[in-house]
Amino acid sequence: MTTHESVFTERRWVFLADSDDQPGALTSITGVFSTRGVNFDSVATSTSTPGIGTVVGLFRASERRCQQLARTLRRLEAVHRVTLRPAEDPSVRAAAVVRMPESGTFAPSAATATTWTGDGSAERPLLVQGSLRAVERVVDEARRSGGTATLTVLAL
């Protein structure tokens, strides 16, 4: 792939924005994406430090668009720090909750680089943790086996 192609080819990205934990901060952050026609595949929020909120989002954009989004986020008054990573970066961590129907059980393949808790029996949740790519493989496997899953990107 040439440099020109890589700048304009869409790929998945993850951002982490530390911001003031105040009304309107999340709206400001998501507004940067929506006004530019960029949709989230996943978005999560947390508050681990008093007064500071963290927003983690998974989205699809070209490298050029991604850099524009990051610059705009950094200009927001409420935002203190923005970190970006390609979604396939192993430092991007995720978790998923998997549930199987009454008729099934599930355990992630031993080949996956994930950890999990729970027994995966019918109607009992199984929590899976690991890199985003590894957790997505487990979620796909569970869905092919008839299960449902909710995945969230947790951190960089």
TIPA-721341 format. One record per residue (C-alpha): residue number from 1; residue in one letter; z, y negated, x. Coordinates in Angstrom, 2 decimals, always signed. Layout:
N
+--------+-------+---------+---------+---------+
: drendo : marro :      c3 :      c2 :      c1 :
+--------+-------+---------+---------+---------+
:    NUM :     A :       Z :       Y :       X :
...
+--------+-------+---------+---------+---------+
END
This chain:
156
+--------+-------+---------+---------+---------+
: drendo : marro :      c3 :      c2 :      c1 :
+--------+-------+---------+---------+---------+
:      1 :     M :   +0.00 :   +0.00 :   +0.00 :
:      2 :     T :   -0.94 :   -3.41 :   +1.38 :
:      3 :     T :   +1.49 :   -6.33 :   +1.52 :
:      4 :     H :   -0.47 :   -8.03 :   -1.27 :
:      5 :     E :   -0.18 :   -4.94 :   -3.51 :
:      6 :     S :   +3.54 :   -4.50 :   -2.84 :
:      7 :     V :   +4.26 :   -8.12 :   -3.81 :
:      8 :     F :   +2.57 :   -7.72 :   -7.21 :
:      9 :     T :   +3.28 :   -4.06 :   -8.06 :
:     10 :     E :   +6.13 :   -3.59 :  -10.52 :
:     11 :     R :   +9.04 :   -1.40 :   -9.57 :
:     12 :     R :  +12.61 :   -0.96 :  -10.72 :
:     13 :     W :  +15.31 :   -3.25 :   -9.34 :
:     14 :     V :  +19.06 :   -3.58 :   -9.74 :
:     15 :     F :  +20.91 :   -6.88 :   -9.53 :
:     16 :     L :  +24.61 :   -7.61 :   -9.35 :
:     17 :     A :  +25.77 :  -11.12 :  -10.22 :
:     18 :     D :  +29.34 :  -12.31 :   -9.77 :
:     19 :     S :  +30.01 :  -15.21 :  -12.10 :
:     20 :     D :  +32.72 :  -17.17 :  -13.82 :
:     21 :     D :  +34.34 :  -15.10 :  -16.55 :
:     22 :     Q :  +33.74 :  -17.67 :  -19.27 :
:     23 :     P :  +31.87 :  -18.00 :  -22.56 :
:     24 :     G :  +28.14 :  -18.48 :  -21.98 :
:     25 :     A :  +27.95 :  -17.03 :  -18.45 :
:     26 :     L :  +26.34 :  -13.77 :  -19.58 :
:     27 :     T :  +23.99 :  -15.67 :  -21.89 :
:     28 :     S :  +22.89 :  -17.87 :  -18.97 :
:     29 :     I :  +22.22 :  -14.85 :  -16.77 :
:     30 :     T :  +20.31 :  -12.87 :  -19.39 :
:     31 :     G :  +18.41 :  -16.02 :  -20.38 :
:     32 :     V :  +16.89 :  -16.19 :  -16.88 :
:     33 :     F :  +15.30 :  -12.80 :  -17.52 :
:     34 :     S :  +14.30 :  -13.27 :  -21.17 :
:     35 :     T :  +12.56 :  -16.62 :  -20.62 :
:     36 :     R :  +10.43 :  -14.91 :  -17.97 :
:     37 :     G :   +9.57 :  -11.91 :  -20.14 :
:     38 :     V :  +11.67 :   -9.41 :  -18.18 :
:     39 :     N :  +13.55 :   -6.75 :  -20.16 :
:     40 :     F :  +16.65 :   -4.82 :  -19.06 :
:     41 :     D :  +16.65 :   -1.02 :  -18.89 :
:     42 :     S :  +20.42 :   -1.18 :  -18.51 :
:     43 :     V :  +23.03 :   -3.92 :  -18.34 :
:     44 :     A :  +26.79 :   -3.63 :  -17.84 :
:     45 :     T :  +29.61 :   -6.10 :  -17.38 :
:     46 :     S :  +33.08 :   -5.88 :  -15.91 :
:     47 :     T :  +35.97 :   -8.06 :  -14.82 :
:     48 :     S :  +37.86 :   -6.71 :  -11.83 :
:     49 :     T :  +39.10 :  -10.04 :  -10.45 :
:     50 :     P :  +40.83 :  -12.54 :  -12.75 :
:     51 :     G :  +38.39 :  -15.28 :  -13.67 :
:     52 :     I :  +35.35 :  -13.53 :  -12.13 :
:     53 :     G :  +32.97 :  -11.38 :  -14.13 :
:     54 :     T :  +30.32 :   -9.04 :  -12.76 :
:     55 :     V :  +26.99 :   -8.31 :  -14.41 :
:     56 :     V :  +24.89 :   -5.36 :  -13.22 :
:     57 :     G :  +21.35 :   -4.98 :  -14.55 :
:     58 :     L :  +18.45 :   -2.59 :  -14.11 :
:     59 :     F :  +15.00 :   -4.07 :  -14.72 :
:     60 :     R :  +11.32 :   -3.71 :  -13.81 :
:     61 :     A :   +9.41 :   -6.47 :  -11.98 :
:     62 :     S :   +7.18 :   -7.17 :   -9.01 :
:     63 :     E :   +8.87 :   -8.08 :   -5.74 :
:     64 :     R :   +7.65 :  -11.64 :   -6.15 :
:     65 :     R :   +9.07 :  -11.92 :   -9.69 :
:     66 :     C :  +12.31 :  -10.31 :   -8.53 :
:     67 :     Q :  +12.76 :  -12.93 :   -5.81 :
:     68 :     Q :  +12.03 :  -15.72 :   -8.33 :
:     69 :     L :  +14.68 :  -14.29 :  -10.67 :
:     70 :     A :  +17.22 :  -14.11 :   -7.85 :
:     71 :     R :  +16.59 :  -17.72 :   -6.80 :
:     72 :     T :  +16.99 :  -18.89 :  -10.39 :
:     73 :     L :  +20.20 :  -16.88 :  -10.87 :
:     74 :     R :  +21.66 :  -18.39 :   -7.70 :
:     75 :     R :  +21.05 :  -21.88 :   -9.10 :
:     76 :     L :  +23.18 :  -21.24 :  -12.19 :
:     77 :     E :  +26.46 :  -23.13 :  -12.04 :
:     78 :     A :  +28.51 :  -20.14 :  -13.20 :
:     79 :     V :  +26.99 :  -17.68 :  -10.68 :
:     80 :     H :  +28.74 :  -17.24 :   -7.33 :
:     81 :     R :  +26.74 :  -14.40 :   -5.75 :
:     82 :     V :  +23.60 :  -12.38 :   -6.48 :
:     83 :     T :  +22.73 :   -9.07 :   -4.81 :
:     84 :     L :  +19.41 :   -7.25 :   -5.33 :
:     85 :     R :  +18.37 :   -3.72 :   -4.42 :
:     86 :     P :  +15.41 :   -1.51 :   -5.26 :
:     87 :     A :  +16.62 :   +1.03 :   -7.84 :
:     88 :     E :  +15.83 :   +3.93 :   -5.51 :
:     89 :     D :  +18.21 :   +2.58 :   -2.84 :
:     90 :     P :  +20.98 :   +5.21 :   -2.39 :
:     91 :     S :  +23.63 :   +2.45 :   -2.53 :
:     92 :     V :  +22.84 :   +1.92 :   -6.23 :
:     93 :     R :  +25.52 :   +3.94 :   -8.02 :
:     94 :     A :  +25.42 :   +5.10 :  -11.62 :
:     95 :     A :  +27.37 :   +7.12 :  -14.16 :
:     96 :     A :  +26.31 :   +8.94 :  -17.29 :
:     97 :     V :  +28.10 :  +10.57 :  -20.17 :
:     98 :     V :  +26.32 :  +13.75 :  -21.30 :
:     99 :     R :  +26.98 :  +15.51 :  -24.62 :
:    100 :     M :  +25.52 :  +18.82 :  -25.67 :
:    101 :     P :  +24.92 :  +19.93 :  -29.26 :
:    102 :     E :  +27.10 :  +22.61 :  -30.88 :
:    103 :     S :  +24.75 :  +25.32 :  -29.72 :
:    104 :     G :  +24.67 :  +24.50 :  -26.03 :
:    105 :     T :  +26.48 :  +24.03 :  -22.76 :
:    106 :     F :  +25.37 :  +22.22 :  -19.65 :
:    107 :     A :  +26.31 :  +21.87 :  -16.00 :
:    108 :     P :  +24.30 :  +19.86 :  -13.49 :
:    109 :     S :  +22.29 :  +21.88 :  -11.03 :
:    110 :     A :  +24.09 :  +22.62 :   -7.79 :
:    111 :     A :  +21.17 :  +20.96 :   -5.98 :
:    112 :     T :  +21.97 :  +17.52 :   -7.41 :
:    113 :     A :  +23.91 :  +15.12 :   -5.24 :
:    114 :     T :  +26.33 :  +14.18 :   -8.01 :
:    115 :     T :  +29.92 :  +14.75 :   -8.96 :
:    116 :     W :  +31.00 :  +15.48 :  -12.50 :
:    117 :     T :  +34.08 :  +16.03 :  -14.59 :
:    118 :     G :  +34.33 :  +17.98 :  -17.82 :
:    119 :     D :  +33.07 :  +21.40 :  -18.74 :
:    120 :     G :  +29.80 :  +20.48 :  -20.51 :
:    121 :     S :  +30.53 :  +22.68 :  -23.50 :
:    122 :     A :  +29.32 :  +21.78 :  -26.97 :
:    123 :     E :  +30.47 :  +18.36 :  -28.20 :
:    124 :     R :  +32.60 :  +17.81 :  -25.05 :
:    125 :     P :  +31.58 :  +14.89 :  -22.82 :
:    126 :     L :  +30.56 :  +15.48 :  -19.23 :
:    127 :     L :  +30.87 :  +12.47 :  -16.89 :
:    128 :     V :  +28.29 :  +12.49 :  -14.08 :
:    129 :     Q :  +28.46 :  +10.11 :  -11.09 :
:    130 :     G :  +26.24 :   +9.53 :   -8.07 :
:    131 :     S :  +23.21 :   +7.60 :   -6.91 :
:    132 :     L :  +21.05 :   +6.23 :   -9.73 :
:    133 :     R :  +18.19 :   +8.61 :   -8.91 :
:    134 :     A :  +20.47 :  +11.68 :   -8.81 :
:    135 :     V :  +22.21 :  +10.76 :  -12.09 :
:    136 :     E :  +18.84 :  +10.12 :  -13.76 :
:    137 :     R :  +17.69 :  +13.62 :  -12.73 :
:    138 :     V :  +20.83 :  +15.14 :  -14.29 :
:    139 :     V :  +20.31 :  +13.09 :  -17.49 :
:    140 :     D :  +16.68 :  +14.27 :  -17.71 :
:    141 :     E :  +17.79 :  +17.88 :  -17.20 :
:    142 :     A :  +20.46 :  +17.56 :  -19.92 :
:    143 :     R :  +18.01 :  +16.00 :  -22.38 :
:    144 :     R :  +15.49 :  +18.81 :  -21.76 :
:    145 :     S :  +18.35 :  +21.20 :  -22.61 :
:    146 :     G :  +18.92 :  +19.45 :  -25.95 :
:    147 :     G :  +21.71 :  +17.08 :  -24.91 :
:    148 :     T :  +22.12 :  +13.35 :  -25.27 :
:    149 :     A :  +23.20 :  +10.97 :  -22.54 :
:    150 :     T :  +24.11 :   +7.37 :  -21.90 :
:    151 :     L :  +23.53 :   +6.07 :  -18.38 :
:    152 :     T :  +24.97 :   +2.91 :  -16.81 :
:    153 :     V :  +24.35 :   +1.40 :  -13.39 :
:    154 :     L :  +27.76 :   +0.70 :  -11.93 :
:    155 :     A :  +27.48 :   -0.98 :   -8.56 :
:    156 :     L :  +25.58 :   -1.65 :   -5.37 :
+--------+-------+---------+---------+---------+
END
